[in-house]
Amino acid sequence: MLDSKTAIEWIKKHKKVAIVGLSPKDDRPSYHVGQFLMAQGFEVTPIHPAHAEILGRPAKASLAQLAPGEIDWLDLFLNPSRLMDLLPEITRLKPGMVWCQLGVVDEEFNRKVEALGVLLVSDRCPKIEWRS
C-alpha cells in the first residue's frame, strides 16, 4: 500500500480518473472530491448507475462501460461490502491505481488488488492528502 506522498505524486502524473459512486448532490464528499480533482486538471469520469451527467461530465453506469486504457486510476466511494464485486472489472481494466476513500476498507479486497499488481491507497482521501 502506498504512502500518501507517493500516491499524490503518482496521481499528479496520471490525470484520467473514474470516480465510482460520484454523487450529483453537493452535500456529499464524493461531489467535492470530484470538483477538487477537476480543478486540479484531472479528467474525471463519473460512474453512477442513476445519472447520465455529473459535474458537467458524461457519466457511465458502471465500470463495464469503460475500455482498458480509458482511465489511469479509480477512486472508490462505495460501501465496503460492494468492493469485491468490482474485482472482475478491475482485473479487466488494469488501472494503475485503486484509491479507496475514507471508510472504504476491505482487507481481502486490498490483498487481491495488490496481487493484480495494481497500486493501492486505502482509507484516505486525495483531496485531504493533496493538502497535507
PABA-254578 format. One record per atom (N, C-alpha, C, O, CB): residue in one letter; z, y, x. Coordinates in steps of 0.2 Angstrom, whole numbers, plus 2048, in hexadecimal, padded with zeros to 3 digits. Atoms other than C-alpha are relative to their C-alpha. Glycine has a CB too. Example, Ala and Ser with C-alpha at 12.3 -4.5 7.8 and 13.67 -1.06 7.14 Angstrom:
# PABA-254578
a8007FA804;a8277EA83E;a800806804;a803805809;a8068007FB;s7FF7FA7FC;s8247FB844;s8038057FC;s80480B7FF;s7F9802802;
# end
This chain:
# PABA-254578
m8007FA804;m800800800;m800806804;m80480780A;m8068007FB;l8017FA7FC;l7FB811806;l806805800;l8098057FA;l7FA8037FF;d7FC7FB801;d80781F80A;d7FD8067FD;d7F68067FD;d803802807;s8027FB804;s80582F801;s7FB805804;s7F5806802;s8058057FE;k8047FC7FC;k7FD839810;k7F97FD801;k7F4800800;k803802807;t8068037FF;t7F082C814;t7FC7FF7F9;t7F68007FA;t8027F9802;a803800807;a7EC82A801;a7FC8067FF;a7F78067FC;a8057FE7FB;i8037FA801;i7E983C7FF;i7FA802805;i7F5804802;i805806800;e8067FF7FB;e7DE83D80F;e7FA7FC7FE;e7F57FE7FE;e8027FE807;w805804802;w7D482F808;w7FC8027FA;w7F68037FA;w8037F97FF;i8037FD806;i7D18367F7;i7FC806801;i7F78087FE;i8058017FA;k8037F97FF;k7CC8477FE;k7F97FE803;k7F4803802;k804804805;k8078017FD;k7BD83E806;k7FC7FB7FB;k7F67FA7FC;k8017FC807;h803805805;h7B98337F7;h8018037F9;h8068037F6;h8037F9800;k7FF7FB806;k7B683F7E8;k7FE7FD7F9;k7FF8017F4;k7FC806801;k802803806;k7B08337DA;k8057FC7FD;k8067F6800;k7F97FC800;v7FB804803;v7BE82D7CF;v7FF7FF7F9;v7FD8037F5;v807804802;a7FF802807;a7C08247BF;a8078007FE;a80B7FD801;a7FC7F97FE;i7F9800802;i7D08287B6;i8007FC7F9;i7FE7FE7F4;i8028087FF;v7FF804806;v7D581A7AA;v8068027FC;v80B8037FF;v8007F8803;g7FB7FE804;g7DF82079C;g800808800;g80580B7FE;g8077FD802;l8007F8800;l7DA83379E;l8008027F9;l7FC8007F5;l7FA802804;s7FF7FE807;s7E083B78E;s7FD8077FF;s7FD80B803;s8078007FE;p8037F9802;p7D784A785;p8068057FE;p80580A7FD;p7FB7FF7FB;k7FA7FC803;k7E9850780;k803804806;k80580180B;k8057FC7FD;d7FD7FC7FB;d7EF85F78B;d8077FF802;d80A803806;d7FE8077FF;d7F98017FF;d80185978A;d8017FA804;d8077F8805;d8048007F9;r7FF8067FD;r7FE849793;r7FF801808;r7FA80580A;r7FB7FB7FE;p8007FF7F9;p8008477A6;p7F97FE803;p7F6801807;p8047FB804;s8068027FD;s7EF83E7A8;s7FB8067FF;s7F6807803;s7FD7FA7FC;y8047FA801;y7E684E7A1;y801805805;y7FC807808;y8028037F9;h7FF7FB7FA;h7EE8597AE;h7FE7FD807;h7FC80180B;h808802800;v8038037FA;v7EA84D7BC;v7F9800800;v7F6802805;v8037F9801;g808800801;g7D884C7B6;g7FE807802;g7F9808806;g7FE7FE7FA;q8017F9800;q7D885F7B5;q800802808;q7FC80680B;q8048057FC;f7FE7FE7F9;f7E08617C7;f7FA7FD804;f7F8800809;f8067FD802;l8058037FB;l7D48547CF;l7F98047FF;l7F5805804;l7FF7F97FE;m8067FD801;m7C585D7C7;m800807804;m7FB809807;m7FE8017F9;a7FF7F97FD;a7CB86E7CE;a8007FF808;a7FE80480B;a8078037FE;q8008017F9;q7CC8667DF;q7F97FD802;q7F87FC808;q8057FA802;g8078027FE;g7B98617DE;g7FF7F97FF;g7F97F6801;g7FF802807;f801807801;f7BB84F7D8;f7FB7FF7FA;f7FB8037F5;f8067FC7FF;e804802805;e7AE8477CD;e8037FB7FC;e8047F57FE;e7F97FE802;v7FB804804;v7B98407BF;v7FC7FD7FA;v7F88007F7;v8058047FD;t802804806;t7B38327B3;t8057FE7FC;t8097FA7FE;t7FB7FA803;p7FA802804;p7BF8317A5;p7FE7F97FD;p7F87F77FB;p8018057FA;i801807804;i7C181F79E;i8058007FB;i80B8007FC;i8027FA806;h7FC800807;h7C881F78C;h7FC7FD7FB;h7F68007F9;h8028077FF;p804803805;p7C281477E;p7FF8047FA;p7FA8027F6;p8037F97FE;a8017FC807;a7C4821770;a7FD806801;a7FC80A7FC;a8078007FE;h8037F97FF;h7BC830778;h7F9800804;h7F97FC809;h805805803;a8068007FC;a7AA83477D;a800806805;a7FC80580A;a7FA8027FB;e8007FA7FB;e7AF844787;e807802801;e80B8027FC;e7FC8067FE;i7F97FE7FE;i7BF849790;i7FF805806;i7FC80480A;i8057FA801;l8017FB7FB;l7C185979A;l7F9802802;l7F7804807;l8037FE807;g8077FE7FF;g7AF85D797;g7FB7FB804;g7F67FC805;g7FF806804;r8038057FC;r7AA84D7A0;r7FE7FA7FB;r8037F87F7;r8047FD806;p801806804;p7A183E797;p8057FA802;p8067F9808;p7F97FE801;a7FC8057FF;a7AD830795;a7FD7F97FF;a7F87F87FB;a8078007FB;k803807801;k7AA81D796;k8067FD7FD;k80C7FE7FE;k7FF7FD807;a7FB804804;a7B381178B;a8047FB804;a80A7FA802;a7FD7FC7FA;s7FC8057FB;s7B8805799;s7FD800806;s7F7803808;s8007F97FC;l8028017F9;l7B68017AB;l7F97FC800;l7F57FC804;l8057FD804;a806804801;a7A87F57A5;a7FA804800;a7F4801802;a8007FB7FA;q8057FC800;q79D8037A3;q7FE804806;q7F9808807;q8018067FA;l8027FE7F9;l79D8087B5;l7FC7FB804;l7FD7F5803;l807802804;a8048047FB;a7918027C2;a804800807;a807805809;a7F9802801;p7FE7FF7FA;p7977FD7D3;p7FD805804;p7F7807804;p7FF7F9804;g8027FA7FC;g79780C7DF;g8008067FC;g7FF80C7FF;g7F97FE802;e8007FA804;e7988187D0;e806804801;e80680A801;e7FF7FE7F9;i7F97FC7FE;i7AA81D7D5;i8027FD807;i8017F8809;i8057FE7FA;d7FC8027FA;d7B481D7E5;d8067FD7FF;d8097F8803;d800806804;w7F9802801;w7C581A7DE;w8028007F8;w7FE8047F4;w805804804;l7FD800807;l7CF8177CE;l807803800;l80B801804;l8007F87FD;d7F97FE801;d7DE8207C7;d8027FE7F9;d7FE7FF7F4;d800808800;l7FE804806;l7E78167BA;l8068037FD;l80C803800;l8027F9802;f7FA7FD805;f7F281E7AC;f8007FA7FB;f7FD7FB7F5;f7FE8077FD;l7FF806805;l7F680D7A3;l8077FD800;l80A7FE804;l7FA7FB802;n7FA804800;n80480379D;n7FF7FB805;n7FA7F7805;n8017FD7F8;p8008057FB;p8087F77AB;p7FE7F97FD;p7FB7F5801;p806800804;s801807803;s8067E879F;s7F88007FF;s7F67FA7FE;s8038007F9;r807800801;r7F37ED79E;r7FC7FF807;r7F67FE807;r7FD8067FC;l8038007FA;l7F07ED7B1;l7FC7FA802;l7F67FA804;l805801805;m8048067FE;m7EB7DB7B4;m7FA7FF7FC;m7F57FC7FF;m8057FA7FE;d806801804;d7DE7DC7A6;d7FA804804;d7F4803803;d8008037F9;l8057FD7FD;l7D57E87B2;l7FD7FD806;l7F87FF809;l803807802;l8028047FA;l7D37DC7C1;l7F97FE800;l7F67FF805;l8057FA801;p807802800;p7C27D57BC;p7FC806801;p7F7805805;p7FE7FC7FA;e8047FA7FF;e7BB7E67BB;e801803807;e7FC80680A;e8018067FB;i7FF7FD7FA;i7C37EC7CB;i7FD7FB805;i7FA7FE80A;i808800802;t8038057FB;t7BD7DC7D4;t7F8802800;t7F5802805;t8017F97FE;r8077FF801;r7AB7E07CD;r7FE807804;r7F9808807;r7FE8007F9;l8017F97FD;l7AC7F37D2;l801801807;l7FE80580A;l8048057FB;k7FE8007F9;k7B47F17E2;k801808802;k7FE80A807;k7FB7FD805;p7FF7F97FE;p7BB8037E3;p804800806;p8077FB808;p8058047FA;g7FC8007FA;g7C28097F3;g8078007FF;g80B7FE804;g7FD806804;m7F97FF801;m7D380D7EC;m8017FF7F8;m7FD8017F4;m802807802;v7FD800807;v7DD80A7DC;v807804801;v80B802805;v8017F97FD;w7FA7FC800;w7EA8177D9;w8047FF7F9;w8018017F4;w7FF808801;c7FC801806;c7F88127CC;c805806800;c809807804;c8037F9800;q7FC7FA801;q8018217C5;q8077FE800;q8097F8800;q7FE8047FA;l7F8800801;l8148247C3;l8017FB7FB;l7FF7FC7F5;l803807800;g7FE805805;g81B8157BA;g7FB7FB7FE;g7FD7F67FB;g8018047F9;v805805801;v80B80B7BA;v8017FB806;v7FD7FB80B;v7F9803800;v7FE8047FA;v8137FD7C5;v8007F97FD;v8037F77F8;v807802802;d800807801;d80F7EA7C5;d7FF7FD806;d7F97FD809;d7FA7FE7FA;e8008037F9;e8137E17D5;e7FA7FB801;e7F77FB806;e8067FD802;e805805800;e8077D37D1;e7F9803801;e7F5801805;e8017FB7FA;f8067FC800;f7F97DF7CD;f7FF803807;f7F980280A;f8008057FB;n8017FD7FA;n7FC7E87DD;n7FE7FB806;n7FA7FC80A;n807803802;r8028057FB;r7FB7D87E8;r7F97FE7FF;r7F57FD804;r8057FA7FF;k807802801;k7EB7D37E0;k7FB805802;k7F6803804;k7FF7FE7F8;v8047FA7FE;v7E37E47E2;v7FF800808;v7FA80080A;v8028077FD;e8008007F8;e7E87E47F5;e7FC7FA802;e7F97FA807;e807800802;a8048067FE;a7E17D27F6;a7F9801800;a7F57FD803;a8037FA7FC;l8077FE800;l7D07D97F1;l7FE804805;l7F8805806;l7FF8037F9;g8027FC7FA;g7D17E4800;g7FF8077FD;g7FC80C801;g7F97FE803;v8007FA803;v7D37F37F5;v806804802;v80C801801;v7FF8007F8;l7FB7FC7FF;l7DE8017FA;l8048027FA;l8018027F5;l7FE807804;l7FC7FF806;l7ED8047EF;l806805801;l809806806;l8047F97FE;v7FB7FB800;v7F98127EA;v8047FE7F9;v8007FD7F4;v7FE807800;s7FC802806;s80780D7DD;s8068057FF;s809807804;s8027F9801;d7FB7FD803;d8138177D3;d801807803;d80680A805;d8077FD802;r8017F97FD;r80D8287DA;r7FB8047FC;r7F78017F9;r7FF800808;c8057FB803;c8038377D4;c7FC804805;c7FF807809;c8038047FA;p8037FC7FB;p7F583F7DE;p8018077FF;p80180B804;p7F87FE7FF;k7FF7F9801;k7F88507D6;k807802804;k807807807;k8018027F9;i7FA7FF7FD;i80A84F7DC;i8007FF808;i80280380C;i8067FB7FD;e8018017F9;e8068477ED;e7FC805804;e7FD80680A;e7FD7F9801;w8057FB7FD;w7F88547F0;w804806803;w803809808;w7FB8027FB;r7FC7FA7FF;r8058617F0;r8067FF805;r80A804806;r8028037FA;s7FA8027FC;s8128587FA;s7FF802808;s80480180C;s8027F9800;
# end
